Amino acid sequence: MADTHLDPNVLSALQEVMEDEYPELLDTFIRDSEERLKLLQNYADAMQLRDAAHSFKGSSSNMGAIRLAELCHELEQRANQKSLAGIEKLVGEIDGEFAIVRPLYEAEKQRSLSE
């Protein structure tokens, strides 16, 4: 598991706390992330974009998705400044990073189910 994308210590701690609910937590994060990505791609204004980026940053951070949380933080900061120039590129980077971490979470789920 690439340390630049996922923090294995966070996942390990989550699995310890969640026990049998851990696979469901991973599924929920993936589903919620897909919804948040849609919001980021179809935002109405800077405020909506900021709120979506903020909640995505929080969940990504809680789930150990380091780079995803960083990108969402950057997007949140940009939206706070009402500077939406180049936002599509940043949303594209977030989308790309989620495309990297999603299969890592899927693999983590399968690993936890086979223990």
N, C-alpha and C positions, 0 to 999 in steps of 0.2 A: 504494500500500500504506500503510495507516494506521500511522503511527509509534507510536501508543499501543498497537497490538496486536502488531505485528511489527517487529523491529529489522532493517532492510534490510542493515546492516553485518554483522550476525551471519550472515544468509543468504548474503551475498556471500562471506564468509570460508569458510563451510561448503562452498559450491559450488567454491571454489578448491581446497580440501583434498580433497574427495570426488570431484571431476571427474565421470566417467561414473556413479559410484555415487550421485550426489546425488539423482536422482529416487527411487531406492530408499530412501534415508534419509528423504525426505519421506513416502513411503508407510508406512514402518516407524513413524515418529512418529505418524502418524494412527491406525494400527492399535493401537499401544500406548496411545495416549491414550484410545481408545474402551474398552479393557480397564480402564484406571485409573479412568475415569469410572464404570464399572459397580461397581468396588470402593468408590468413594466413596459411591455411591448405596445400596449394600447392605452397609455395614460392620457388623461384629459388635460391636466395642468401640472405645474411644478409641485404643488402641494400633494396631490395624489401620488405623484412619482416619488416624492420624498417619503411619504408614509409607507408606501409599498417597499421601497428600498430599506427603510428602517426595520420593518418587521422581518424582511428576508435576511437582513444582516444579523438580527438577533437569533433567529432560528438556525441560521448557518453556523454562527458562532457556538451556540449551544450544542450543535451536532458535530462540532469539530471540523467543519468545512472552512479551513483557514483562508484560502485564496478567495473563495466565494464571498465570505464575510468581508474581506478587504475590498473587493470590487463593489459590493453593495454599500459599504461605508463611503467609498469614493463617490458613488452615484448620489447618495444621500447628501453629501457635502455640496455637490454641484447643484442639486435641486434646491438646497437651502439658499444658495447664492442666486437663484433664479436664472442661472447660466445654463441654458439647455443646448448650447452649441456643442456638437459632437456627442450628444447623449446617445444617439442610435448606436454609435461605435461601442460605447461603454455597455449598453444593454446587450449588444452582440457578444461582448467579452463575457458578460455574466451568463448568457445563454450557453456559450462555448464551455465555460467552466462547469456549469451544471451538467453538460453533456459528458464531461470527464468524470465528475464525482458520482453521477447517478449509477453507472455500472459498478463503481466501487462499493456503494451502499447496497446494491443488489447482491454483490458477492459477499459482503459482510453479513447480510441477512441469511444467505444460504449457509455460510459458515456457522452462524449461531444456531441455526435450525438443526445442523448435523452434529452438534456437540452432545 
